Amino acid sequence: MAEQNQENRIVLKIEGLTKRFGGLVAVNELNINVEQGNICALIGPNGSGKTTVLNLITGIYPINGGKIEFLGEPIQGLPPHSVCWRGIARTFQNIRILGSQTVFENALLGKGYGKGGAGIFHTVLNTPRYRKDMAESTDEVNEILEFAGLTELRRERACNLPYGKQRILEIARALVTKPKLLLLDEPAAGLNSQEIYTLMELISKINERGISILLIEHRMEFIGKLADWVFVLNHGSKIAEGTFDVIKENPDVIQAYLGRGGRKLA
């Protein structure tokens, strides 16, 4: 990577981010930076506010305080589709695919959610512009399916896929939007060891394409092998950040996960 100053390398900058649900403070004055090309992990015990942070970044929840900048521009207050247009895509804890549709059709939905498209006028009238747009979209989706190892399953109904392949399909659909930052919420949840290995390979390949990644995950081995930088939340507040080797020895982190007297995180 060419030499850049640190500010220019920051893809996602969060300062003082706060979210309250009634009297509950779910996220408390959070500060994090995700640098260009990094795989960052957001970890913490259940209920620590991790998924809420992703929902705030992507505009699902309004913020109560602080600011969120993506590539130097504020994005707080934008609706989810506008956040996606700017280059942030995400997956969810619970897989959100259309089981009755094919793998290809599910992935193609990413073209409708991402920026672009011929528009309703050209679509209804099936104009040359629409046909050209569909041909280009088909090529782009097929390339992503090949990249994700789903080409042979492209005509299969999504409900017939093994669970691990459904996870991969959701990531592939996110990639179709051409993100610069990919948010993954517990991507390894429910996967067996072979599926986890395949997922880790895919995430590494995505990162090699220059896409920055912020992921939530509970499996410490997964985090240790993939993450360049780790942020640790507890009760909505950041209690530590650093490399995995550093944070796994942090007494505050160990106590948050294991309680007082815990000796080792991983």
Backbone as JSON, one array per atom type, in Angstrom:
{
  "sequence": "MAEQNQENRIVLKIEGLTKRFGGLVAVNELNINVEQGNICALIGPNGSGKTTVLNLITGIYPINGGKIEFLGEPIQGLPPHSVCWRGIARTFQNIRILGSQTVFENALLGKGYGKGGAGIFHTVLNTPRYRKDMAESTDEVNEILEFAGLTELRRERACNLPYGKQRILEIARALVTKPKLLLLDEPAAGLNSQEIYTLMELISKINERGISILLIEHRMEFIGKLADWVFVLNHGSKIAEGTFDVIKENPDVIQAYLGRGGRKLA",
  "N": [[0.84, -1.19, 0.0], [0.52, 2.22, -0.84], [2.28, 4.94, 0.75], [0.43, 6.79, 3.09], [-1.06, 9.52, 4.87], [-2.31, 9.1, 8.24], [-4.95, 9.99, 8.65], [-6.06, 10.06, 6.08], [-6.17, 7.39, 5.58], [-8.24, 6.4, 7.03], [-11.23, 4.76, 6.86], [-13.72, 4.42, 8.12], [-14.9, 6.47, 10.62], [-15.73, 6.89, 13.88], [-17.04, 8.89, 16.36], [-17.7, 9.6, 19.68], [-20.11, 8.17, 19.7], [-23.4, 7.53, 20.6], [-26.17, 5.74, 21.84], [-29.41, 5.48, 23.05], [-32.0, 3.56, 24.5], [-34.84, 4.37, 25.73], [-34.32, 4.47, 29.13], [-32.04, 2.98, 28.97], [-28.67, 2.85, 28.18], [-27.35, 1.89, 25.33], [-25.16, 2.14, 23.63], [-22.27, 3.84, 24.42], [-20.8, 6.77, 24.06], [-18.9, 6.0, 22.02], [-15.77, 5.54, 20.42], [-14.18, 4.74, 17.5], [-11.9, 3.82, 14.89], [-11.72, 2.62, 11.61], [-9.32, 1.48, 9.51], [-8.22, 1.86, 6.09], [-8.25, -1.06, 4.16], [-8.01, -2.82, 6.28], [-8.94, -5.65, 8.34], [-11.15, -5.49, 10.81], [-12.28, -6.29, 14.09], [-15.17, -6.39, 16.13], [-15.78, -7.07, 19.31], [-17.16, -8.66, 22.27], [-19.0, -9.43, 25.31], [-22.28, -11.05, 25.23], [-24.95, -8.79, 24.63], [-23.49, -6.48, 24.77], [-23.63, -4.4, 23.0], [-22.79, -4.61, 20.37], [-24.09, -5.36, 17.86], [-25.91, -3.29, 17.79], [-24.23, -1.14, 17.25], [-23.55, -1.66, 14.54], [-26.08, -1.36, 13.45], [-26.47, 1.36, 13.88], [-24.45, 2.47, 12.3], [-25.34, 1.76, 9.75], [-27.73, 3.08, 9.49], [-30.11, 2.0, 10.42], [-30.96, 2.38, 13.02], [-31.56, 5.57, 14.55], [-29.07, 7.86, 15.76], [-28.23, 9.04, 19.08], [-26.26, 10.72, 19.84], [-22.98, 12.03, 19.0], [-20.9, 11.28, 16.08], [-20.7, 9.85, 12.78], [-18.47, 9.1, 10.31], [-17.83, 8.34, 6.94], [-15.38, 7.68, 4.7], [-14.57, 10.29, 5.09], [-16.91, 11.78, 5.01], [-19.93, 12.8, 6.62], [-22.34, 10.42, 7.72], [-24.35, 9.9, 9.47], [-27.81, 9.78, 10.19], [-28.61, 9.25, 7.62], [-30.73, 7.24, 5.49], [-30.87, 3.58, 5.3], [-30.54, 2.68, 2.55], [-29.2, 4.8, 1.35], [-26.82, 4.83, 2.77], [-25.79, 2.42, 1.86], [-25.49, 3.02, -0.88], [-23.34, 4.73, -0.72], [-21.28, 3.04, -0.21], [-21.17, 1.09, 1.83], [-21.82, -2.11, 2.88], [-23.7, -4.82, 4.38], [-24.12, -7.84, 6.37], [-26.36, -9.96, 8.29], [-27.07, -11.23, 11.65], [-29.08, -13.2, 11.63], [-29.79, -15.05, 8.83], [-30.79, -13.48, 5.85], [-32.25, -14.24, 3.27], [-34.06, -14.95, 0.22], [-35.83, -17.7, 0.2], [-37.36, -19.03, -1.76], [-36.42, -18.12, -4.13], [-33.84, -18.29, -6.68], [-30.28, -18.89, -6.3], [-28.88, -17.13, -7.99], [-30.87, -15.15, -8.42], [-31.21, -14.14, -5.83], [-28.68, -13.03, -5.38], [-28.71, -11.09, -7.36], [-30.41, -9.22, -6.32], [-28.81, -7.52, -4.92], [-27.94, -5.7, -6.82], [-30.17, -4.15, -7.18], [-30.34, -2.88, -4.75], [-27.94, -1.63, -4.38], [-26.19, 1.24, -5.75], [-27.28, 2.53, -8.85], [-28.68, 1.17, -11.93], [-31.3, 1.01, -14.39], [-33.65, 2.38, -13.97], [-37.19, 2.96, -13.32], [-38.78, 3.71, -15.56], [-37.37, 2.84, -17.88], [-37.23, 0.15, -17.24], [-39.92, -0.79, -17.16], [-40.69, -0.35, -19.82], [-38.92, -1.94, -21.11], [-36.58, -1.03, -22.47], [-33.74, -0.44, -24.73], [-31.7, 0.54, -23.08], [-32.37, -0.58, -20.6], [-32.1, -3.32, -21.2], [-29.39, -3.44, -21.75], [-28.38, -2.7, -19.26], [-29.27, -4.88, -17.71], [-27.84, -6.97, -18.87], [-25.23, -6.26, -18.2], [-25.46, -6.33, -15.43], [-26.01, -9.03, -15.01], [-23.59, -10.19, -15.81], [-21.89, -9.11, -13.85], [-22.97, -10.18, -11.47], [-22.64, -12.92, -11.94], [-19.85, -13.02, -11.92], [-19.29, -12.44, -9.24], [-20.56, -14.61, -7.99], [-18.97, -16.68, -8.94], [-16.53, -15.94, -7.76], [-17.23, -16.33, -5.09], [-17.58, -19.03, -5.0], [-20.0, -20.16, -5.8], [-21.0, -20.72, -8.3], [-21.83, -23.18, -9.5], [-24.16, -23.58, -8.21], [-25.94, -21.68, -8.97], [-28.5, -21.78, -10.15], [-29.97, -23.06, -8.3], [-32.57, -23.26, -5.86], [-32.57, -21.05, -3.12], [-33.38, -21.96, -0.62], [-32.71, -24.61, -0.61], [-30.04, -24.81, -0.2], [-27.17, -25.83, 1.75], [-26.67, -24.72, 5.16], [-24.25, -23.32, 5.54], [-23.62, -22.52, 2.93], [-25.72, -20.8, 2.46], [-25.0, -18.7, 4.13], [-22.71, -17.83, 2.77], [-23.92, -17.01, 0.4], [-25.38, -14.78, 1.27], [-23.3, -13.04, 1.86], [-22.2, -12.82, -0.69], [-24.27, -11.49, -2.04], [-24.13, -9.03, -0.74], [-21.63, -8.22, -1.68], [-22.19, -7.71, -4.33], [-23.14, -5.15, -4.35], [-20.93, -3.62, -4.54], [-19.16, -2.76, -2.34], [-17.08, -0.57, -0.32], [-16.61, -0.87, 2.29], [-17.28, -3.59, 4.3], [-19.63, -4.94, 6.47], [-19.94, -7.47, 8.79], [-22.04, -9.47, 10.61], [-21.62, -11.68, 13.02], [-20.7, -13.85, 11.2], [-19.84, -16.52, 11.28], [-21.6, -17.91, 12.83], [-23.31, -20.83, 13.73], [-22.01, -22.46, 11.91], [-20.16, -25.36, 10.78], [-16.86, -26.82, 11.31], [-15.51, -27.11, 8.82], [-17.01, -25.43, 7.17], [-16.51, -23.02, 8.44], [-13.78, -22.72, 7.91], [-13.88, -22.42, 5.11], [-15.32, -20.03, 5.0], [-13.53, -18.25, 6.27], [-11.45, -18.24, 4.41], [-12.79, -17.01, 2.26], [-13.37, -14.46, 3.34], [-10.78, -13.48, 3.65], [-10.02, -13.36, 0.95], [-11.83, -11.45, 0.02], [-10.91, -9.21, 1.41], [-8.41, -8.97, 0.23], [-9.11, -7.83, -2.14], [-9.17, -5.22, -1.57], [-11.21, -4.34, 0.02], [-12.35, -3.03, 2.99], [-13.07, -4.39, 6.23], [-15.38, -4.8, 8.85], [-16.17, -6.78, 11.47], [-18.34, -8.74, 13.56], [-17.87, -11.21, 15.94], [-17.92, -14.2, 17.9], [-16.18, -16.3, 18.15], [-13.05, -16.86, 19.24], [-10.75, -17.94, 18.06], [-11.25, -17.58, 15.36], [-11.27, -14.76, 15.21], [-8.62, -14.28, 16.03], [-7.12, -15.27, 13.89], [-7.89, -13.76, 11.69], [-8.28, -10.95, 12.19], [-6.89, -7.7, 11.94], [-7.08, -5.7, 13.78], [-8.68, -5.12, 16.9], [-11.64, -4.22, 18.57], [-13.06, -3.89, 21.77], [-16.1, -4.22, 23.39], [-18.11, -3.52, 26.28], [-21.03, -3.48, 28.07], [-21.88, -1.42, 26.37], [-19.75, 0.35, 26.19], [-16.43, 1.09, 25.02], [-13.83, -0.91, 26.08], [-11.31, -1.71, 25.5], [-8.77, -1.78, 22.94], [-6.81, -3.0, 20.19], [-4.24, -5.2, 18.86], [-5.11, -8.68, 18.47], [-3.5, -10.38, 20.01], [-2.68, -8.66, 22.0], [-5.08, -7.71, 23.24], [-6.22, -10.04, 24.23], [-4.86, -10.59, 26.5], [-5.55, -8.59, 28.16], [-6.57, -7.47, 31.31], [-9.11, -6.28, 31.86], [-10.62, -7.08, 29.68], [-10.56, -9.87, 29.94], [-11.93, -10.12, 32.37], [-14.44, -9.13, 31.62], [-15.36, -11.12, 29.9], [-14.98, -13.56, 31.33], [-15.38, -13.09, 33.99], [-14.48, -11.98, 37.3], [-11.33, -13.12, 38.33], [-10.93, -14.76, 36.2], [-8.59, -16.27, 33.93], [-7.61, -16.6, 31.32], [-8.29, -15.67, 27.99], [-8.14, -16.78, 25.42]],
  "CA": [[0.0, 0.0, 0.0], [1.29, 3.45, -0.91], [2.32, 5.69, 2.01], [-0.62, 7.78, 3.24], [-1.16, 9.92, 6.26], [-3.26, 8.25, 8.94], [-6.32, 10.49, 8.47], [-6.53, 9.65, 4.76], [-6.35, 5.94, 5.57], [-9.41, 6.03, 7.82], [-12.44, 4.54, 6.07], [-14.85, 4.67, 9.01], [-14.5, 7.2, 11.83], [-16.85, 7.04, 14.81], [-16.64, 9.71, 17.5], [-18.72, 9.91, 20.69], [-21.38, 7.58, 19.29], [-24.26, 7.19, 21.74], [-27.54, 5.31, 21.55], [-30.22, 5.15, 24.22], [-33.35, 3.03, 24.34], [-35.44, 4.77, 27.0], [-33.28, 4.74, 30.12], [-30.89, 2.1, 28.76], [-27.63, 3.33, 27.27], [-26.87, 0.71, 24.6], [-23.82, 2.49, 23.15], [-21.91, 4.97, 25.27], [-19.68, 7.62, 23.62], [-17.95, 5.09, 21.38], [-14.81, 6.07, 19.45], [-13.39, 3.74, 16.79], [-11.47, 4.09, 13.52], [-11.4, 1.48, 10.76], [-8.4, 1.95, 8.49], [-8.31, 1.29, 4.75], [-7.62, -2.35, 3.92], [-7.92, -3.64, 7.49], [-10.03, -6.44, 8.89], [-11.31, -5.13, 12.22], [-13.3, -7.07, 14.8], [-15.87, -5.78, 17.25], [-16.11, -8.2, 20.15], [-17.65, -8.35, 23.6], [-20.03, -10.37, 25.78], [-23.65, -10.84, 24.75], [-25.59, -7.61, 25.17], [-22.54, -5.38, 24.97], [-23.93, -3.31, 22.08], [-22.08, -4.77, 19.1], [-25.01, -5.27, 16.72], [-26.46, -1.93, 17.8], [-23.26, -0.28, 16.55], [-23.73, -1.86, 13.1], [-27.37, -0.76, 13.09], [-26.28, 2.81, 13.85], [-23.63, 2.78, 11.12], [-26.1, 1.55, 8.51], [-28.93, 3.9, 9.45], [-31.31, 1.31, 10.88], [-31.34, 3.15, 14.21], [-31.01, 6.92, 14.65], [-28.15, 8.03, 16.88], [-28.58, 10.08, 20.06], [-25.13, 11.62, 20.02], [-21.76, 11.67, 18.3], [-20.93, 11.36, 14.62], [-20.17, 8.73, 12.0], [-17.95, 9.55, 9.02], [-17.37, 7.31, 6.01], [-14.53, 8.32, 3.69], [-14.49, 11.71, 5.38], [-18.21, 12.43, 4.91], [-20.88, 12.34, 7.65], [-23.43, 9.57, 7.22], [-25.42, 9.73, 10.46], [-29.09, 10.33, 9.75], [-28.98, 8.77, 6.28], [-31.45, 5.96, 5.48], [-30.0, 2.46, 4.94], [-30.18, 2.57, 1.14], [-28.21, 5.84, 1.05], [-25.55, 4.35, 3.32], [-25.32, 1.4, 0.92], [-25.03, 3.71, -2.09], [-22.03, 5.35, -0.48], [-20.24, 2.02, -0.23], [-21.16, 0.23, 3.0], [-22.76, -3.23, 2.8], [-23.66, -5.61, 5.61], [-24.93, -9.04, 6.56], [-27.04, -9.96, 9.58], [-26.94, -12.45, 12.45], [-30.03, -14.14, 11.05], [-29.68, -14.99, 7.38], [-31.93, -12.84, 5.19], [-32.31, -14.55, 1.85], [-35.38, -15.37, -0.24], [-35.66, -19.13, -0.02], [-38.05, -19.5, -2.96], [-35.71, -17.61, -5.3], [-32.58, -18.97, -6.95], [-29.05, -18.25, -5.83], [-28.62, -15.99, -8.87], [-31.86, -14.1, -8.18], [-30.89, -13.53, -4.54], [-27.5, -12.17, -5.55], [-29.09, -9.97, -8.23], [-31.06, -8.2, -5.49], [-27.8, -6.54, -4.55], [-27.89, -4.66, -7.85], [-31.29, -3.25, -6.95], [-30.14, -2.12, -3.51], [-26.78, -0.78, -4.59], [-26.42, 2.4, -6.62], [-27.28, 2.24, -10.27], [-29.92, 0.64, -12.47], [-31.83, 1.79, -15.5], [-34.79, 3.18, -13.54], [-38.49, 2.34, -13.53], [-39.28, 3.98, -16.91], [-36.7, 1.94, -18.83], [-37.54, -1.22, -16.88], [-41.29, -1.11, -17.59], [-40.77, -0.35, -21.28], [-37.92, -2.87, -21.64], [-35.82, -0.26, -23.45], [-32.36, -0.9, -24.93], [-30.9, 0.86, -21.89], [-32.67, -1.58, -19.57], [-31.51, -4.6, -21.6], [-27.94, -3.31, -21.57], [-28.14, -2.71, -17.82], [-29.47, -6.24, -17.22], [-26.72, -7.79, -19.34], [-24.07, -5.91, -17.37], [-25.72, -6.82, -14.07], [-25.86, -10.48, -15.04], [-22.15, -10.48, -15.83], [-21.31, -8.76, -12.55], [-23.44, -11.15, -10.49], [-21.97, -14.19, -12.21], [-18.46, -12.91, -11.48], [-19.28, -12.54, -7.78], [-20.89, -15.99, -7.64], [-17.76, -17.48, -9.18], [-15.58, -15.55, -6.71], [-17.68, -16.89, -3.82], [-17.7, -20.47, -5.11], [-21.42, -20.52, -5.9], [-21.42, -20.79, -9.71], [-22.54, -24.42, -9.81], [-25.45, -23.56, -7.5], [-26.61, -20.43, -9.31], [-29.91, -22.01, -10.49], [-30.6, -23.76, -7.18], [-33.34, -22.42, -4.94], [-31.74, -20.75, -1.96], [-33.8, -22.76, 0.54], [-32.13, -25.95, -0.71], [-28.61, -24.76, 0.09], [-26.73, -26.04, 3.14], [-26.64, -23.48, 5.93], [-23.0, -22.6, 5.28], [-23.72, -21.89, 1.61], [-26.63, -19.66, 2.6], [-24.18, -17.61, 4.67], [-21.87, -17.34, 1.67], [-24.8, -16.3, -0.54], [-25.69, -13.46, 1.81], [-22.11, -12.22, 1.67], [-22.09, -12.55, -2.13], [-25.25, -10.44, -2.37], [-23.56, -7.77, -0.26], [-20.52, -7.84, -2.56], [-22.74, -7.22, -5.59], [-23.34, -3.7, -4.22], [-19.59, -3.02, -4.72], [-18.84, -1.97, -1.14], [-15.72, -0.27, 0.1], [-16.57, -1.37, 3.66], [-18.23, -4.69, 4.49], [-19.93, -5.22, 7.87], [-20.39, -8.85, 8.94], [-22.54, -9.69, 11.97], [-21.49, -13.08, 13.39], [-20.79, -14.66, 9.98], [-19.54, -17.94, 11.52], [-22.6, -18.51, 13.72], [-24.0, -22.01, 13.24], [-21.24, -23.19, 10.91], [-19.25, -26.4, 11.24], [-15.45, -26.44, 11.18], [-15.15, -26.97, 7.41], [-17.67, -24.22, 6.68], [-15.78, -21.88, 9.0], [-12.54, -22.6, 7.15], [-14.25, -21.85, 3.81], [-15.7, -18.64, 5.24], [-12.32, -17.49, 6.54], [-10.77, -18.07, 3.12], [-13.54, -16.02, 1.48], [-13.16, -13.13, 3.94], [-9.41, -13.07, 3.29], [-10.03, -13.01, -0.47], [-12.54, -10.17, -0.08], [-10.0, -8.19, 1.9], [-7.36, -8.82, -0.78], [-9.65, -6.96, -3.18], [-9.12, -3.84, -1.08], [-12.41, -4.02, 0.79], [-12.17, -3.02, 4.44], [-14.08, -5.24, 6.87], [-15.64, -4.72, 10.29], [-17.0, -7.94, 11.75], [-18.66, -9.17, 14.92], [-17.73, -12.66, 16.04], [-17.65, -14.69, 19.25], [-15.14, -17.33, 18.12], [-11.77, -16.18, 19.41], [-9.79, -18.44, 17.07], [-11.62, -16.9, 14.12], [-10.77, -13.39, 15.34], [-7.16, -14.3, 16.11], [-6.51, -15.57, 12.59], [-8.3, -12.82, 10.64], [-8.38, -9.52, 12.49], [-5.72, -6.84, 12.12], [-7.3, -4.82, 14.93], [-9.86, -5.57, 17.64], [-12.29, -3.32, 19.53], [-13.8, -4.68, 22.75], [-17.19, -3.5, 24.06], [-18.78, -4.1, 27.43], [-22.1, -2.56, 28.52], [-21.98, -0.28, 25.46], [-18.54, 1.19, 26.19], [-15.19, 0.44, 24.59], [-12.94, -1.12, 27.22], [-9.95, -1.99, 25.02], [-8.55, -2.0, 21.51], [-5.44, -3.36, 19.87], [-4.15, -6.49, 18.18], [-5.72, -9.76, 19.25], [-2.54, -10.87, 21.0], [-2.65, -7.71, 23.11], [-6.34, -7.6, 24.0], [-6.57, -11.29, 24.91], [-4.18, -10.59, 27.8], [-6.0, -7.42, 28.91], [-7.37, -7.9, 32.46], [-10.49, -5.81, 31.75], [-11.28, -7.93, 28.69], [-10.72, -11.19, 30.55], [-12.99, -10.03, 33.37], [-15.72, -8.94, 30.93], [-15.77, -12.4, 29.34], [-14.89, -14.7, 32.23], [-15.64, -12.71, 35.37], [-13.3, -11.74, 38.15], [-10.59, -14.35, 38.6], [-10.62, -15.45, 34.96], [-7.16, -16.23, 33.68], [-7.18, -16.64, 29.92], [-9.4, -15.48, 27.05], [-8.01, -17.71, 24.28]],
  "C": [[0.88, 1.25, 0.0], [1.22, 4.19, 0.42], [1.23, 6.76, 2.0], [-0.57, 8.29, 4.67], [-2.33, 9.19, 6.91], [-4.69, 8.69, 8.7], [-6.89, 10.03, 7.13], [-6.79, 8.15, 4.69], [-7.6, 5.5, 6.33], [-10.64, 5.95, 6.92], [-13.68, 4.92, 6.9], [-14.34, 5.31, 10.29], [-15.74, 7.44, 12.68], [-16.36, 7.8, 16.03], [-17.84, 9.97, 18.42], [-20.08, 9.29, 20.42], [-22.17, 7.09, 20.51], [-25.65, 6.8, 21.25], [-28.23, 4.9, 22.84], [-31.56, 4.57, 23.78], [-34.07, 3.28, 25.66], [-34.33, 5.13, 27.98], [-32.04, 3.9, 29.96], [-29.92, 2.73, 27.78], [-27.0, 2.11, 26.6], [-25.47, 0.91, 24.05], [-23.44, 3.81, 23.81], [-20.63, 5.66, 24.79], [-18.54, 6.79, 23.01], [-17.07, 5.83, 20.38], [-14.06, 4.9, 18.82], [-13.03, 4.26, 15.4], [-11.19, 2.77, 12.82], [-10.54, 1.99, 9.62], [-8.56, 1.18, 7.18], [-7.56, -0.04, 4.68], [-7.53, -3.26, 5.12], [-9.15, -4.52, 7.67], [-10.08, -6.13, 10.38], [-12.44, -5.96, 12.83], [-13.86, -6.25, 15.94], [-16.37, -6.92, 18.13], [-16.6, -7.72, 21.52], [-18.69, -9.36, 24.02], [-21.38, -10.08, 25.14], [-24.26, -9.62, 25.43], [-24.69, -6.41, 25.35], [-22.74, -4.23, 23.99], [-23.35, -3.44, 20.69], [-23.0, -4.61, 17.89], [-25.66, -3.9, 16.65], [-25.53, -0.97, 17.07], [-23.42, -0.42, 15.04], [-25.04, -1.24, 12.64], [-27.3, 0.77, 13.05], [-25.48, 3.23, 12.62], [-24.48, 2.75, 9.86], [-27.44, 2.27, 8.48], [-30.21, 3.2, 9.87], [-31.86, 1.97, 12.14], [-30.81, 4.57, 14.08], [-30.07, 7.01, 15.85], [-28.67, 9.1, 17.83], [-27.45, 11.06, 20.3], [-23.91, 11.11, 19.28], [-21.89, 11.81, 16.79], [-20.28, 10.13, 14.01], [-19.73, 9.28, 10.66], [-17.47, 8.35, 8.22], [-16.64, 8.0, 4.87], [-14.56, 9.84, 3.84], [-15.8, 12.47, 5.34], [-19.15, 11.91, 5.99], [-22.0, 11.51, 7.04], [-24.53, 9.37, 8.25], [-26.68, 10.43, 9.98], [-29.51, 9.89, 8.37], [-29.77, 7.47, 6.4], [-30.53, 4.84, 4.99], [-29.6, 2.4, 3.47], [-29.15, 3.62, 0.75], [-26.84, 5.46, 1.59], [-24.95, 3.3, 2.38], [-24.79, 2.04, -0.35], [-23.64, 4.29, -1.92], [-20.91, 4.33, -0.35], [-20.11, 1.16, 1.01], [-22.23, -0.85, 2.82], [-22.65, -4.05, 4.07], [-24.42, -6.91, 5.47], [-25.45, -9.02, 8.0], [-26.79, -11.26, 10.34], [-27.84, -13.54, 11.9], [-30.04, -13.96, 9.54], [-30.96, -14.42, 6.76], [-31.84, -13.05, 3.68], [-33.74, -14.96, 1.52], [-35.29, -16.83, -0.65], [-36.28, -19.65, -1.3], [-37.36, -19.05, -4.25], [-34.38, -18.35, -5.48], [-31.41, -18.21, -6.34], [-28.76, -17.01, -6.67], [-29.58, -14.84, -8.57], [-31.61, -13.39, -6.85], [-29.7, -12.58, -4.67], [-27.84, -10.93, -6.37], [-29.79, -8.87, -7.44], [-30.07, -7.14, -5.04], [-27.67, -5.42, -5.56], [-29.03, -3.67, -7.67], [-31.09, -2.37, -5.74], [-28.94, -1.2, -3.62], [-27.1, 0.33, -5.58], [-26.41, 1.96, -8.08], [-28.63, 1.7, -10.72], [-30.5, 1.59, -13.5], [-33.01, 2.68, -15.09], [-36.11, 2.56, -13.97], [-39.01, 2.54, -14.95], [-38.69, 2.98, -17.91], [-37.03, 0.48, -18.54], [-38.92, -1.63, -17.4], [-41.38, -1.23, -19.1], [-39.75, -1.27, -21.94], [-37.08, -2.21, -22.74], [-34.43, -0.85, -23.66], [-31.46, -0.6, -23.73], [-31.12, -0.17, -20.78], [-32.01, -2.91, -19.93], [-29.99, -4.57, -21.44], [-27.58, -3.38, -20.09], [-28.27, -4.13, -17.26], [-28.34, -7.16, -17.64], [-25.48, -7.54, -18.49], [-24.24, -6.44, -15.96], [-25.54, -8.33, -13.99], [-24.39, -10.88, -15.02], [-21.51, -10.22, -14.47], [-21.71, -9.77, -11.48], [-22.76, -12.49, -10.7], [-20.51, -14.17, -11.77], [-18.36, -13.06, -9.97], [-19.6, -13.96, -7.34], [-19.7, -16.91, -7.86], [-16.72, -17.21, -8.1], [-15.93, -16.22, -5.38], [-17.85, -18.41, -3.86], [-19.12, -20.98, -5.23], [-21.9, -20.73, -7.33], [-22.25, -22.03, -10.0], [-23.92, -24.47, -9.15], [-26.33, -22.4, -7.94], [-28.09, -20.61, -9.64], [-30.66, -22.75, -9.39], [-31.43, -22.79, -6.34], [-32.56, -22.26, -3.65], [-32.1, -21.6, -0.74], [-33.2, -24.15, 0.54], [-30.64, -25.97, -0.4], [-28.32, -25.19, 1.52], [-26.58, -24.69, 3.84], [-25.39, -22.66, 5.63], [-23.01, -21.88, 3.94], [-24.69, -20.71, 1.63], [-25.9, -18.46, 3.18], [-23.33, -16.98, 3.57], [-22.7, -16.54, 0.68], [-25.12, -14.91, -0.03], [-24.5, -12.51, 1.65], [-21.94, -11.86, 0.2], [-23.05, -11.45, -2.55], [-24.75, -9.07, -1.91], [-22.44, -7.29, -1.18], [-21.01, -7.29, -3.89], [-22.96, -5.71, -5.54], [-22.04, -2.91, -4.38], [-19.18, -2.15, -3.52], [-17.36, -1.64, -1.03], [-15.5, -0.73, 1.54], [-17.67, -2.42, 3.81], [-18.38, -4.96, 5.99], [-20.54, -6.62, 7.97], [-20.78, -9.09, 10.39], [-22.59, -11.19, 12.26], [-21.58, -14.02, 12.17], [-20.55, -16.15, 10.21], [-20.57, -18.63, 12.4], [-23.28, -19.7, 13.05], [-23.24, -22.84, 12.23], [-20.39, -24.28, 11.54], [-17.81, -26.01, 10.91], [-15.03, -26.26, 9.73], [-15.78, -25.71, 6.81], [-16.97, -22.96, 7.21], [-14.48, -21.65, 8.24], [-12.82, -21.96, 5.79], [-14.6, -20.37, 3.95], [-14.46, -17.77, 5.48], [-11.52, -17.23, 5.27], [-11.46, -16.99, 2.29], [-13.32, -14.61, 2.03], [-11.77, -12.61, 3.61], [-9.34, -12.63, 1.83], [-10.75, -11.67, -0.7], [-11.62, -9.03, 0.32], [-8.87, -7.93, 0.91], [-7.81, -7.96, -1.95], [-9.67, -5.48, -2.75], [-10.33, -3.4, -0.3], [-12.1, -4.11, 2.27], [-13.34, -3.77, 5.08], [-14.16, -4.93, 8.36], [-16.6, -5.85, 10.63], [-17.2, -8.14, 13.24], [-18.54, -10.69, 14.95], [-17.4, -13.04, 17.47], [-16.52, -15.73, 19.29], [-13.77, -16.66, 18.14], [-10.72, -16.66, 18.41], [-10.01, -17.77, 15.72], [-11.06, -15.48, 14.12], [-9.25, -13.36, 15.3], [-6.49, -14.51, 14.77], [-6.79, -14.49, 11.54], [-8.06, -11.35, 10.95], [-7.02, -8.84, 12.61], [-5.84, -6.02, 13.4], [-8.62, -5.2, 15.58], [-10.33, -4.47, 18.59], [-13.14, -4.18, 20.46], [-14.84, -3.79, 23.44], [-17.65, -4.26, 25.3], [-19.77, -3.07, 27.96], [-22.12, -1.28, 27.69], [-20.77, 0.61, 25.38], [-17.34, 0.4, 25.69], [-14.27, 0.31, 25.79], [-11.51, -1.43, 26.8], [-9.95, -1.99, 23.51], [-7.08, -2.3, 21.29], [-5.42, -4.63, 19.04], [-4.77, -7.56, 19.07], [-4.78, -10.26, 20.33], [-2.47, -9.96, 22.21], [-3.94, -7.76, 23.92], [-6.69, -8.9, 24.73], [-5.88, -11.42, 26.27], [-4.64, -9.43, 28.68], [-6.91, -7.86, 30.07], [-8.84, -7.47, 32.38], [-11.29, -6.67, 30.77], [-11.55, -9.31, 29.27], [-11.86, -11.17, 31.57], [-14.36, -9.89, 32.72], [-16.25, -10.27, 30.4], [-15.93, -13.49, 30.4], [-15.23, -14.38, 33.67], [-14.36, -12.52, 36.15], [-12.64, -13.08, 38.49], [-10.32, -15.16, 37.35], [-9.17, -15.25, 34.57], [-6.78, -16.09, 32.21], [-8.39, -16.54, 29.01], [-9.34, -16.5, 25.93], [-6.69, -18.42, 24.36]]
}
